Amino acid sequence: MEVVLFERASRRMRRSGRMVVVSPNPVHSVLYRVVVFVNASRRRFLLQVEFRARILRVVYVGAIAVLFRFVVMMLNLSETTRPRKEEEGRGQVFIWMGGRLARARGSRYAR
């Protein structure tokens, strides 16, 4: 059961990590980043490293992610700062390039 939960947390981390890069809205990107931190903490709990998991949640999720969120909200983004149509597909290109690089290096995540 722990292996299944660990794999779920890993998949959520990867999916949310992709969304951090691909998301056109910076506020959504920061919220996906919070999901990455929460799942990283969940993985550490499953590895029975509770102290590091709690520190990760307090420091990253509690402080840094909230700070990022407020900084992004203070930017007051308008329609003029949104990416142009030709720039919207760049996130997918970066994900593709990252997958190719992972396969070239022999990563166990490249499937």
Secondary structure, 3 states (H helix, E strand, C coil): CHHHHHHHHHHHHHHHHHHHHHCCCHHHHHHHHHHHHHHHHHHHHHCCCHHHHHHHHHHHHHHHHHHHHHHHHHCCCCHHHCCCHHHCCHHHHHHHHHHHHHHHHCCCCCC
